[in-house]
C-alpha cells in the first residue's frame, strides 16, 4: 500500500534534481544530457519496480527512418518509449518550451516543439524536421494528448502521417499496454510497481505516396494500434 507513495517521492526527487542536471550536462557537451536522462530513467524504473518489455524490434532496420505512432494513456508513456527506443526523438506542444528549464531538457532529448494552435507554423516546424540531415526517428502521440480513463477514444491526427511522408520514413504503429495502470493519468506522480508492454507493430510504408494518402494511412495505423490493444 505504501510503495506507490514512496515511488511518488522518488519520482519527485528525480525530476527536481535530474532535469536541471540534464540541462546543464547538455550545455557542457551535446548528447550528455540525453545520456544522463537515459541512465536516470532506467534507474528510476528499477527503483519503482517498473519493467518495460518490448516486442517487435526485429521488424525494424537500423538504416531506415521511422515515425512511431503510439496510443497515449499515461505520463509514463514518454519514458517507456524512451527506454524502448533510446535513440528516438519526440514531438511536444510548443507551450511546454516556454518554460526555460523544460526548453533546455527538450533540446537535450531531441524533442521538437510544435505549435498546435497555428496550423501554418506547425507545418513549417514539421518541414524543418524533415529537412534535417540524417535518419529520422521520432515519436508522435497522434491522439493530441493523454486520453483519460473515462474519455472515449480519440481519432489519430494526420500530422504524424505527413511527417513520415515528407521525411521518407516508415510509420510504426505502437501499442502501449499497462502504462495507465502503473501510472494513472489522474494521480499526479503516482507510480505503482508493474510491467509496461510495448508492441512495435508492422511498419507501414509511405514510399511513393503524397499528402492525398494521409487519411488512408492514418486509418491503417490507428486500426493496427486499436486491434493490438484489444
Order of alpha helices (4+ residues) and beta strands (2+ residues): alpha-alpha-beta-beta-alpha-beta-alpha-beta-alpha-beta-alpha-beta-alpha-beta-alpha
